[in-house]
Amino acid sequence: MMEKCFALKLNVCGALDCDCPGFENCPFYQTREQADASRKKAFARINGLPYLQQVYIAAMHYGGKMPWKDKAATSDV
């Protein structure tokens, strides 16, 4: 049996604008653990970029915050 997808909220897919096609057919399906590992890997990569690029990414995507600087967000990468 497949684990619940990380994007499923109240039985509605948060990754797609339509009904969930089912885990077997969904290109975005990930378990919570897989999604967390992917986020940590992405944050580690962003953290390695030059500071001005990090500022730009923070401004464009995170409301000026840098969540990749949080120790808990990038531990165990």
C-alpha positions, 0 to 999 in steps of 0.5 A: 500500500502506498503512503499518503502523498505530501501534497494531499490536503483534505483529500484535495491535491495541493500540487495540481489544480484538478482532482488527484489522478491517483498515486500511480498516475500522478507525476508529483507523488512523493511521500512526506519523507521524500518531499522533506529530503528534496527540500533539504537538498534544494536548500543546501544548494541554494545556501551554497550560492553567492549571497546576492543570488540568495537575496534574489531568491528570497525576495522572489520566492520566500517573501524576503526570508531565507528558510535555508539558513535555518539549521533545522531546514538543512540538517541531515542533508 
